[in-house]
């Protein structure tokens, strides 16, 4: 899905989305996590996209969710969490994601990693593969790879793995709002449906906050 197509779809979804908090046509389009999990920023409504770079559905949802996140007001905090599922290859790709995030290169590299993994079949899950690929793509490849090998990035991989286990994430892409509402394209009838449900769940979370 290219950016122009994603923009058109997102505009159409905005016209269709219900502004009413908690008005969800199908309860089967989401589930309530029990227990709810704490969020990183209690001051804002947290939305997490669980994904991994080898997942075609994650790649297809990426342009839509990127534009959706850009359009959100200040009270919404969106973030990605790459799943690991105790898999060495997924752990390597998660390490690459968090390195791009801490280096400030994520917005540029994120779509490129999807293409490199899925279309070019490059071994970006390995340190040597990531190092060879990143050359020429960032201002300071050595600094990037130093971060890649750092304890801080490894800790983020572990925390993400713990969070996906706590939220019982068994498939991707999966979206979680406020640590307690879970939806997915497979539950909502497709990527566009997931965006609609996501809007409604954010509205519900905002309404619940306003009621204290």
LOZA-300735 format. One line per 3 residues: number of its first residue (from 1); for each residue z, x, y of N, C-alpha, C, O. Coordinates in Angstrom, 2 decimals. Atoms other than C-alpha are relative to their C-alpha. Example, Ala and Ser with C-alpha at 12.3 -4.5 7.8 and 13.67 -1.06 7.14 Angstrom:
1) 0.00/0.89/-1.19/7.80/12.30/-4.50/0.00/0.90/1.20/0.66/1.94/1.18; -0.06/-0.82/-1.19/7.14/13.67/-1.06/0.73/-0.77/1.09/0.90/-0.26/2.20
***
This chain:
1) 0.00/0.85/-1.19/0.00/0.00/0.00/0.00/0.89/1.24/0.88/1.73/1.40; 0.03/-0.81/-1.20/-1.03/1.51/3.33/0.81/-0.64/1.13/1.27/-1.78/1.01; -0.86/0.46/-1.10/0.80/1.15/6.65/-0.52/-1.29/0.63/0.27/-2.18/0.96
4) 0.57/1.20/-0.64/-1.61/-1.44/8.09/0.29/-1.24/-0.84/0.68/-2.28/-0.31; -0.28/1.13/0.90/-1.25/-3.70/5.05/1.48/-0.36/0.03/1.84/-1.53/0.06; -1.44/0.25/-0.03/2.53/-3.28/5.10/0.41/-0.71/1.28/1.24/-1.61/1.24
7) -0.32/0.65/-1.28/2.67/-4.23/8.80/-0.39/-1.48/-0.02/0.37/-2.34/0.44; 0.44/1.39/0.07/0.66/-7.39/8.18/0.93/-0.82/-0.88/1.29/-1.95/-0.53; -0.87/0.73/0.92/2.84/-8.39/5.24/1.38/-0.20/0.60/1.98/-1.27/0.45
10) -1.32/0.11/-0.59/6.05/-7.68/7.12/0.00/-1.05/1.11/0.97/-1.80/1.25; 0.10/1.01/-1.06/4.88/-9.79/10.08/-0.02/-1.40/-0.59/0.61/-2.32/-0.06; 0.05/1.32/0.66/4.07/-12.67/7.74/1.35/-0.39/-0.56/1.75/-1.55/-0.48
13) -1.32/0.28/0.55/7.44/-12.37/6.06/0.98/-0.38/1.09/1.84/-1.24/0.88; -0.88/0.34/-1.11/9.18/-12.46/9.42/-0.17/-1.44/0.43/0.80/-2.09/0.82; 0.25/1.39/-0.38/7.54/-15.79/10.16/0.54/-0.97/-1.04/0.91/-2.09/-0.71
16) -0.44/0.88/1.07/8.57/-17.20/6.80/1.51/0.03/-0.22/2.08/-0.94/-0.72; -1.41/-0.16/0.30/12.13/-15.91/6.64/0.85/-1.03/0.73/0.63/-1.31/1.90; -0.91/0.96/-0.62/14.87/-18.45/7.28/1.07/0.73/0.79/1.64/1.69/0.28
19) -1.04/-0.66/-0.79/17.27/-17.49/10.10/1.40/-0.43/-0.39/2.37/0.18/0.04; -1.31/0.53/0.33/20.09/-19.49/8.59/0.72/0.89/-0.99/0.17/1.26/-2.02; -0.79/-0.85/0.88/22.83/-17.40/7.04/0.33/-0.74/-1.29/0.75/-1.90/-1.27
22) -0.42/0.55/1.28/23.39/-17.99/3.36/-0.92/-1.04/-0.58/-0.59/-1.63/-1.61; 0.92/0.99/0.53/20.39/-20.28/2.88/-0.95/0.73/-0.96/-1.97/1.26/-0.55; 0.80/-0.66/1.01/18.99/-18.89/-0.35/-0.53/-1.05/-0.97/0.23/-1.72/-1.66
25) 0.60/1.07/0.78/16.53/-21.13/-2.12/0.31/0.10/-1.48/0.50/-0.92/-2.14; -0.22/-0.18/1.42/17.11/-19.64/-5.55/1.15/0.99/-0.21/1.05/2.16/0.16; -1.12/-0.89/0.25/20.46/-18.23/-6.59/-0.36/1.08/-1.01/0.29/2.12/-1.06
28) 0.43/-1.00/0.99/18.63/-16.40/-9.39/-0.67/1.19/0.66/-0.95/2.19/-0.01; 0.66/-1.08/-0.71/17.02/-14.21/-6.72/0.97/1.10/0.41/0.55/2.13/0.95; -1.00/-1.02/-0.31/20.27/-12.29/-6.24/1.21/-0.22/-0.89/1.38/-1.28/-1.50
31) -1.27/0.13/0.70/23.60/-11.61/-7.90/1.11/0.54/0.88/0.86/1.30/1.82; -1.17/-0.47/-0.74/27.10/-11.00/-6.58/0.74/1.02/-0.87/1.15/0.71/-1.98; -0.69/-1.06/0.75/28.69/-7.73/-7.68/1.50/-0.26/-0.02/2.10/-0.62/0.99
34) -1.44/0.18/0.16/32.22/-7.99/-9.01/0.55/1.11/-0.89/0.28/1.15/-2.09; -0.49/0.05/-1.38/34.03/-6.01/-7.90/-1.03/0.55/0.99/-1.92/1.32/0.63; 0.82/-0.56/-1.07/32.32/-5.32/-4.59/0.39/1.46/0.21/1.53/1.85/-0.04
37) -0.24/-1.42/-0.21/32.01/-1.65/-3.70/0.15/0.31/1.50/-0.51/-0.33/2.32; -0.15/-0.37/-1.41/33.16/-0.03/-0.43/-1.29/0.59/0.55/-2.07/1.20/-0.19; 1.21/-0.52/-0.63/30.43/0.90/2.04/0.32/1.26/0.80/1.48/1.54/1.09
40) -0.18/-1.25/-0.74/29.89/4.15/3.92/0.44/-0.22/1.44/1.20/0.57/2.00; -0.27/0.27/-1.42/30.12/2.56/7.38/0.50/-1.43/0.14/-0.31/-2.35/0.28; -0.55/1.36/-0.06/32.49/-0.44/7.54/-0.35/-0.74/1.29/-0.25/-1.97/1.34
43) 0.31/0.64/-1.27/31.43/-1.10/11.14/-1.36/-0.68/-0.02/-1.66/-1.49/0.86; 1.35/0.57/0.04/27.89/-2.02/10.08/-0.30/-0.58/-1.38/0.34/-0.22/-2.37; 0.44/0.60/1.26/26.17/-4.09/7.38/-0.84/1.04/-0.73/-1.87/1.48/-0.23
46) 0.70/-1.05/0.74/25.07/-1.62/4.73/-1.01/-0.60/-0.96/-0.72/-1.54/-1.70; 1.05/0.37/0.95/21.80/-2.02/2.84/-0.43/1.27/-0.71/-0.82/2.25/-0.07; 0.40/-1.15/0.81/21.02/0.38/0.00/-1.22/-0.35/-0.83/-1.29/-1.41/-1.46
49) 1.11/0.09/0.95/17.72/0.84/-1.77/0.21/1.07/-1.07/0.15/2.26/-0.77; -0.05/-0.91/1.14/18.22/2.40/-5.20/-1.43/0.20/-0.51/-2.18/-0.76/-0.67; 1.38/-0.31/0.37/15.04/4.15/-6.34/-0.06/1.32/-0.77/0.95/2.03/-0.87
52) 0.28/-1.40/0.38/13.53/7.19/-8.01/-1.49/0.25/0.21/-2.30/-0.67/0.20; 1.35/-0.37/-0.40/10.35/9.07/-7.22/-1.05/-0.20/-1.08/-2.24/-0.22/-0.78; 0.96/0.24/1.06/8.76/8.47/-10.60/-0.33/-1.47/-0.21/-1.14/-1.80/-1.08
55) 0.15/1.45/0.18/8.89/4.68/-10.21/-1.14/-0.54/0.87/-1.03/-0.49/2.10; 1.11/0.54/-0.79/5.55/3.08/-9.14/0.42/-1.18/0.88/-0.07/-1.32/2.00; -0.44/1.14/-0.79/7.30/-0.09/-7.97/0.79/0.45/1.23/0.69/-0.17/2.29
58) -0.72/-0.56/-1.15/9.57/1.99/-5.73/-0.98/0.50/1.05/-0.77/0.30/2.25; 1.01/-0.50/-0.93/6.51/3.63/-4.21/-0.70/-1.15/0.72/-0.98/-1.05/1.91; 0.68/1.15/-0.61/4.85/0.25/-3.59/0.89/-0.72/1.00/0.40/-1.23/2.00
61) -0.93/0.65/-0.93/7.98/-1.17/-1.93/0.28/0.86/1.23/0.65/0.35/2.28; -0.42/-0.93/-1.05/8.52/1.93/0.20/-0.56/-0.30/1.39/0.21/-0.29/2.34; 0.49/0.28/-1.35/6.16/1.07/3.12/0.61/-1.26/0.61/0.91/-1.29/1.80
64) -0.61/1.23/-0.50/7.57/-2.45/3.42/1.45/0.21/0.41/1.87/-0.24/1.48; -1.42/-0.17/-0.30/11.20/-1.39/3.28/0.18/0.95/1.18/1.15/0.82/1.93; -0.07/-0.92/-1.14/10.55/1.43/5.77/-0.17/-0.77/1.30/0.59/-0.58/2.25
67) 0.24/0.79/-1.21/9.14/-0.99/8.33/1.12/-1.00/0.23/1.52/-1.25/1.37; -1.12/0.93/-0.12/11.89/-3.50/7.59/1.20/0.70/0.61/1.83/0.18/1.53; -1.16/-0.74/-0.50/14.58/-0.88/8.20/-0.16/0.36/1.48/0.80/0.29/2.24
70) 0.25/-0.36/-1.39/12.95/0.22/11.46/0.21/-1.17/0.95/0.53/-0.99/2.12; -0.09/1.20/-0.84/13.06/-3.36/12.73/1.40/-0.58/0.10/1.62/-1.56/0.82; -1.34/0.58/0.04/16.77/-3.94/12.07/0.81/0.33/1.26/0.63/1.39/1.86
73) -0.88/-0.27/-1.14/19.35/-4.26/14.86/1.05/1.04/-0.35/1.16/1.48/-1.49; -0.95/-1.08/0.16/22.13/-1.74/15.36/1.12/-0.29/-1.00/1.76/0.64/-1.51; -1.11/0.30/0.92/24.59/-3.61/13.14/-0.38/0.15/-1.47/0.44/-0.15/-2.34
76) 0.45/-0.21/1.38/22.53/-2.81/10.01/-0.21/1.49/-0.24/-0.92/2.16/0.51; 0.15/-1.41/0.40/22.78/0.59/8.31/-0.72/0.03/-1.34/-0.19/-0.41/-2.35; 0.81/-0.08/1.21/20.02/1.25/5.77/0.01/1.42/-0.53/-0.08/2.38/0.23
79) 0.11/-1.32/0.60/20.03/4.12/3.31/-0.57/-0.10/-1.41/-0.50/-1.15/-2.05; 0.49/-0.11/1.37/18.40/5.24/0.07/1.05/0.67/-0.87/1.83/1.50/-0.39; -0.78/-0.73/1.00/20.25/6.28/-3.05/-0.90/0.20/-1.22/-1.24/-0.76/-1.90
82) 0.80/-0.25/1.19/18.15/7.98/-5.73/0.86/-0.08/-1.26/1.94/0.51/-1.33; -0.75/0.11/1.25/19.28/7.06/-9.23/-0.19/1.26/-0.83/-1.21/1.95/-0.73; 0.04/-1.18/0.86/20.04/9.79/-11.74/0.11/-0.40/-1.47/-0.62/0.12/-2.32
85) -0.17/0.51/1.36/21.23/7.95/-14.86/0.20/1.14/-1.02/-0.26/1.05/-2.15; -0.30/-1.14/0.87/22.41/11.28/-16.32/-1.27/0.63/-0.60/-1.26/1.14/-1.72; 1.28/-0.56/0.42/18.77/12.41/-16.57/-0.30/1.23/0.85/-0.26/1.15/2.08
88) 0.19/-1.26/-0.73/17.99/16.02/-15.62/-1.19/-0.06/0.96/-1.10/0.48/2.06; 1.15/0.08/-0.88/14.55/15.24/-14.17/0.30/-0.87/1.22/-0.06/-0.51/2.34; -0.36/0.86/-1.14/15.88/12.39/-12.02/1.00/0.70/0.90/0.97/0.53/2.12
91) -0.97/-0.75/-0.81/18.74/14.63/-10.90/-0.72/1.02/0.89/-0.34/1.21/2.04; 0.77/-0.95/-0.80/16.21/17.24/-9.76/-0.71/-0.66/1.15/-0.76/-0.12/2.26; 0.69/0.74/-1.07/14.25/14.66/-7.78/1.01/-0.51/1.03/0.71/-0.55/2.22
94) -1.05/0.44/-0.93/17.48/13.31/-6.28/0.43/1.16/0.89/0.67/0.98/2.09; -0.36/-1.19/-0.77/18.36/16.84/-5.18/-1.04/0.25/1.11/-0.69/0.60/2.23; 1.06/-0.18/-0.99/14.98/17.10/-3.42/0.12/-1.04/1.11/-0.05/-0.72/2.29
97) -0.18/1.04/-1.01/15.58/13.76/-1.68/1.12/0.35/0.98/0.91/0.32/2.19; -1.14/-0.27/-0.88/19.01/14.73/-0.33/-0.23/1.24/0.85/0.25/1.32/1.98; 0.32/-1.17/-0.80/17.72/18.12/0.79/-0.88/-0.38/1.18/-0.65/0.07/2.30
100) 0.86/0.46/-1.08/14.97/16.45/2.80/0.80/-0.80/1.03/0.52/-0.73/2.23; -0.83/0.80/-0.92/17.58/14.11/4.28/0.84/0.91/0.89/0.86/0.72/2.11; -0.88/-0.85/-0.80/19.99/16.84/5.41/-0.79/0.95/0.89/-0.29/1.38/1.93
103) 0.81/-0.90/-0.81/17.16/19.03/6.71/-0.70/-0.71/1.16/-1.25/-0.06/2.05; 0.67/0.76/-1.05/15.80/16.23/8.89/-1.48/-0.23/-0.26/-2.21/-0.68/0.62; 1.43/0.12/0.33/12.44/16.20/7.09/-0.32/-1.23/-0.85/-1.44/-1.37/-1.34
106) 0.17/1.09/0.96/12.92/12.99/5.10/-1.16/-0.93/0.36/-1.96/-1.27/-0.51; 1.03/0.99/-0.35/10.64/10.66/7.05/-1.40/0.54/-0.30/-2.27/-0.21/-0.74; 1.30/-0.61/0.29/7.74/13.10/6.69/-0.22/0.22/-1.49/-1.30/-0.05/-2.01
109) 0.16/-0.41/1.39/8.38/14.20/3.12/0.09/-1.15/-1.00/-0.53/-1.09/-2.06; -0.27/1.08/0.95/9.49/10.92/1.50/-1.28/-0.56/-0.63/-1.38/-0.60/-1.86; 1.22/0.53/0.64/6.00/9.38/1.02/-0.79/1.09/-0.72/-1.48/0.80/-1.70
112) 0.73/-1.09/0.65/4.57/12.80/0.12/0.57/0.31/-1.38/-0.18/0.65/-2.30; -0.60/-0.26/1.32/7.06/13.24/-2.72/-0.47/-1.05/-1.00/-0.79/-0.71/-2.14; 0.52/1.05/0.90/6.03/9.88/-4.21/-1.40/0.37/-0.50/-1.67/0.30/-1.69
115) 1.37/-0.33/0.38/2.38/10.98/-4.16/-0.05/1.23/-0.90/-0.80/1.26/-1.88; 0.02/-1.24/0.78/3.10/14.47/-5.49/0.47/-0.24/-1.43/-0.08/0.33/-2.37; -0.56/0.26/1.34/5.14/13.13/-8.42/-0.90/-0.93/-0.79/-1.18/-0.68/-1.97
118) 0.70/1.04/0.75/3.07/10.08/-9.34/-1.50/0.23/-0.11/-2.09/-0.08/-1.15; 1.45/-0.18/0.03/-0.49/11.04/-8.44/-0.40/1.41/-0.41/-1.32/1.60/-1.21; 0.35/-1.39/0.30/-0.53/14.83/-8.61/0.75/0.55/-1.21/0.42/1.63/-1.72
121) -0.79/-0.40/1.19/2.02/15.04/-11.46/0.63/1.39/0.16/0.68/2.16/-0.80; -0.61/-1.29/-0.24/3.74/18.03/-9.86/1.46/0.00/-0.46/2.14/-1.02/-0.36; -1.37/-0.07/0.55/7.05/19.23/-11.38/1.04/0.21/1.10/1.72/1.24/1.13
124) -0.93/-0.16/-1.12/9.15/18.62/-8.26/1.45/-0.17/-0.42/2.36/-0.02/0.40; -1.38/0.11/0.49/12.21/18.01/-10.43/0.61/1.36/-0.29/1.81/1.46/-0.53; -0.51/-1.35/0.24/12.50/21.77/-10.96/0.14/0.76/1.32/-0.55/0.45/2.30
127) -0.18/-0.80/-1.22/13.71/24.31/-8.41/-1.28/0.76/0.34/-1.68/0.81/1.50; 1.23/-0.75/-0.26/10.55/26.42/-8.79/-1.12/-0.91/0.48/-1.88/-0.54/1.37; 1.03/0.96/-0.41/8.31/23.37/-8.49/0.23/-0.49/1.42/-0.72/-0.61/2.19
130) -0.33/0.46/-1.35/10.12/22.13/-5.39/-0.26/1.11/1.02/-0.79/0.85/2.10; 0.18/-1.12/-0.90/10.05/25.59/-3.82/-1.47/0.26/0.29/-1.85/0.49/1.44; 1.43/-0.23/-0.19/6.32/26.05/-4.38/-0.63/-1.11/0.83/-1.50/-0.84/1.67
133) 0.59/1.14/-0.70/5.53/22.57/-3.07/0.40/-0.04/1.46/-0.40/-0.42/2.31; -0.52/0.16/-1.35/7.69/22.74/0.05/-0.58/1.03/0.97/-0.56/0.83/2.18; 0.58/-1.05/-0.85/6.01/25.94/1.33/-1.12/-0.58/0.87/-2.07/-1.18/0.35
136) 1.01/0.52/-0.92/3.99/25.04/4.41/0.23/-1.42/0.47/-0.48/-1.91/1.34; -0.27/1.39/-0.36/5.50/21.56/4.65/1.19/-0.15/0.95/1.35/-1.19/1.59; -1.15/0.02/-0.91/8.66/22.42/6.59/0.00/1.29/0.82/-0.63/2.27/0.43
139) 0.01/-1.15/-0.90/9.35/24.84/9.44/0.62/1.24/-0.62/0.17/2.36/-0.39; -0.73/-1.14/0.58/11.75/27.01/7.43/0.25/-0.28/-1.49/1.31/-0.79/-1.85; -0.16/0.27/1.43/11.20/26.81/3.65/1.23/0.65/-0.62/1.85/0.07/-1.51
142) -1.17/-0.67/0.56/13.96/29.33/2.92/1.27/-0.80/0.31/2.11/-1.01/-0.57; -1.17/0.79/-0.38/16.52/27.31/4.84/0.04/-1.31/-0.81/1.11/-1.76/-1.22; 0.09/1.23/0.79/15.31/24.18/3.03/0.51/0.24/-1.41/1.31/-0.54/-1.92
145) -0.40/-0.27/1.38/15.76/25.76/-0.39/1.45/0.46/-0.09/2.10/0.23/-1.11; -1.43/-0.32/-0.02/19.16/27.17/0.59/0.82/-1.29/-0.03/1.83/-1.37/-0.74; -0.68/1.30/0.01/20.22/23.59/1.31/-0.15/-0.66/-1.37/0.79/-1.28/-1.88
148) 0.28/0.57/1.32/18.61/22.50/-1.97/1.01/0.49/-1.04/1.44/-0.26/-1.91; -0.92/-0.62/0.98/20.91/24.88/-3.87/1.47/-0.11/0.41/2.34/0.43/-0.28; -1.36/0.02/-0.54/24.01/24.07/-1.82/0.92/-0.95/-0.76/0.47/-1.88/-1.43
151) -1.02/0.86/0.60/27.23/22.52/-3.06/-0.03/-1.39/0.62/0.20/-2.39/-0.06; 0.02/1.29/-0.69/26.88/19.79/-0.44/-1.05/-0.94/-0.56/-0.78/-2.12/-0.76; 1.07/0.84/0.56/23.57/18.53/-1.80/0.34/-0.40/-1.43/0.11/-1.54/-1.83
154) -0.39/0.34/1.37/24.84/18.71/-5.38/1.06/-1.09/0.00/1.04/-1.98/-0.86; -1.04/1.02/-0.11/27.86/16.66/-4.33/-0.60/-1.37/0.32/-0.14/-2.39/-0.20; 0.65/1.27/-0.32/25.58/14.01/-2.85/-0.69/-0.59/-1.22/-0.67/-1.80/-1.43
157) 0.62/0.48/1.24/23.65/13.80/-6.12/1.05/-0.65/-0.89/0.81/-1.72/-1.45; -1.07/0.53/0.85/26.91/13.26/-7.99/0.55/-1.31/0.56/0.81/-2.25/-0.20; -0.52/1.25/-0.60/28.17/10.64/-5.52/-0.98/-1.14/-0.18/-0.58/-2.27/-0.47
160) 1.00/1.03/0.22/24.90/8.75/-5.75/0.00/-0.50/-1.43/-0.14/-1.70/-1.67; -0.06/0.38/1.40/25.12/8.79/-9.52/1.22/-0.87/-0.29/1.13/-1.85/-1.04; -1.22/0.80/0.17/28.68/7.47/-9.38/-0.16/-1.39/0.59/0.30/-2.38/0.02
163) 0.18/1.29/-0.65/27.68/4.72/-6.97/-0.92/-0.91/-0.80/-0.65/-2.10/-0.95; 0.90/0.84/0.79/24.76/3.52/-9.08/0.68/-0.48/-1.27/0.39/-1.58/-1.75; -0.76/0.42/1.18/27.09/3.44/-12.10/0.98/-1.10/0.37/1.12/-2.08/-0.37
166) -0.99/1.00/-0.42/29.75/1.49/-10.18/-0.67/-1.34/0.28/-0.08/-2.39/0.03; 0.72/1.24/-0.31/27.13/-1.05/-9.06/-0.85/-0.48/-1.16/-1.57/-1.47/-1.05; 0.71/0.39/1.23/25.66/-1.20/-12.58/-1.51/-0.14/0.23/-2.13/-1.11/-0.21
169) 1.44/0.01/-0.27/22.14/-0.36/-11.40/-0.73/0.41/-1.27/-0.61/1.55/-1.72; 0.70/-0.26/1.26/19.95/-0.62/-14.49/-1.51/0.07/0.16/-2.22/0.38/-0.80; 1.43/-0.05/-0.27/16.51/-0.78/-12.87/-0.24/0.26/1.47/0.64/0.04/2.31
172) 0.37/-0.25/-1.39/14.71/0.18/-9.69/-1.41/-0.52/0.26/-2.22/-0.61/-0.67; -0.89/-0.04/-1.16/13.89/-0.65/-7.00/0.99/-1.15/0.00/0.66/-2.27/-0.38; -1.05/1.00/-0.14/17.15/-2.50/-6.44/0.60/0.13/1.40/0.79/1.24/1.90
175) -0.55/0.03/-1.35/18.59/-3.54/-3.07/1.40/-0.61/-0.05/1.61/-1.65/-0.67; -1.38/0.48/-0.04/22.31/-3.98/-2.42/0.44/-0.13/1.44/0.31/0.81/2.23; -0.45/0.29/-1.37/23.73/-5.57/0.73/1.52/-0.08/0.02/2.13/-0.81/-0.75
178) -1.44/0.06/-0.27/27.28/-4.95/1.92/0.85/0.34/-1.23/2.01/-0.06/-1.32; -0.74/-0.40/1.19/28.29/-3.49/-1.43/0.27/-1.13/-0.98/1.00/-0.94/-1.95; -0.33/1.11/0.90/28.29/-6.92/-3.06/-1.17/-0.91/-0.37/-1.09/-1.60/-1.39
181) 1.15/0.86/0.33/24.91/-8.73/-2.97/-1.14/0.87/-0.49/-1.55/1.81/0.19; 1.04/-0.79/0.62/22.21/-7.37/-5.26/-1.25/-0.83/-0.22/-1.18/-1.94/-0.75; 1.28/0.65/0.27/18.53/-8.31/-5.34/-1.01/1.07/-0.38/-0.78/2.26/-0.19
184) 1.05/-0.92/0.42/15.35/-6.77/-6.66/-1.32/-0.76/0.01/-1.35/-1.99/-0.04; 1.32/0.63/0.04/11.62/-7.42/-6.63/-0.17/-0.82/-1.27/-0.78/-1.89/-1.24; 0.12/0.71/1.27/11.86/-8.46/-10.28/0.77/-1.32/0.01/0.43/-2.24/-0.74
187) -0.80/1.21/-0.09/14.46/-11.10/-9.35/-0.58/-0.98/1.03/-0.42/-2.20/0.90; 0.44/0.82/-1.14/12.77/-12.35/-6.17/-1.48/-0.36/-0.06/-2.01/-0.96/0.88; 1.41/0.38/0.15/9.22/-12.74/-7.47/-0.98/0.97/0.63/-2.12/0.61/0.90
190) 0.89/-0.99/-0.59/7.78/-9.56/-5.99/0.64/0.70/1.18/1.74/0.36/1.61; -0.54/-0.78/-1.11/8.25/-7.09/-3.17/0.19/-0.85/1.26/1.19/-0.72/1.96; -0.11/0.85/-1.19/7.58/-9.65/-0.44/1.18/-0.94/-0.13/1.90/-1.18/0.83
193) -1.14/0.88/0.23/10.08/-12.02/-2.00/1.31/0.74/0.16/2.28/0.18/0.68; -1.23/-0.78/-0.13/12.67/-9.25/-2.15/0.34/0.22/1.47/1.52/0.19/1.84; -0.25/-0.18/-1.44/12.26/-8.63/1.60/0.54/-1.29/0.61/1.45/-1.24/1.44
196) -0.51/1.28/-0.50/12.77/-12.34/2.30/1.46/-0.20/-0.41/2.29/-0.59/0.41; -1.37/0.16/0.48/15.90/-12.44/0.15/0.92/0.99/0.71/2.05/0.66/1.05; -0.78/-1.01/-0.72/17.11/-9.24/1.80/0.37/-0.49/1.39/1.52/-0.34/1.81
199) -0.30/0.56/-1.33/16.83/-10.87/5.24/1.10/-1.05/-0.08/2.01/-1.08/0.75; -0.98/1.07/0.14/18.83/-13.83/4.02/1.39/0.53/-0.37/2.40/0.02/0.11; -1.28/-0.59/0.38/21.53/-11.68/2.43/0.65/0.73/1.17/1.87/0.70/1.33
202) -0.54/-0.65/-1.21/21.91/-9.65/5.63/0.55/-1.06/0.95/1.61/-0.87/1.54; -0.50/1.09/-0.85/22.23/-12.91/7.57/1.30/-0.56/-0.54/2.21/-0.89/0.23; -1.25/0.50/0.60/24.89/-14.09/5.12/1.14/0.98/0.27/2.24/0.58/0.65
205) -1.03/-1.00/-0.25/26.80/-10.83/5.45/0.44/-0.02/1.47/1.62/0.12/1.76; -0.33/0.05/-1.43/26.62/-11.06/9.25/0.86/-1.23/0.31/1.81/-1.14/1.09; -0.78/1.22/-0.20/27.93/-14.63/9.16/1.41/0.16/-0.54/2.38/-0.27/0.09
208) -1.32/-0.20/0.59/30.79/-13.65/6.86/0.86/0.93/0.87/2.07/0.73/0.99; -0.74/-0.89/-0.89/31.76/-10.83/9.22/0.50/-0.74/1.23/1.61/-0.52/1.70; -0.38/0.71/-1.22/31.79/-13.17/12.20/1.17/-0.96/-0.24/1.91/-1.29/0.69
211) -1.12/0.89/0.35/34.23/-15.45/10.38/1.27/0.76/-0.35/2.32/0.17/-0.59; -1.17/-0.84/0.29/36.54/-12.53/9.71/0.34/0.02/-1.46/1.30/0.68/-1.86
***
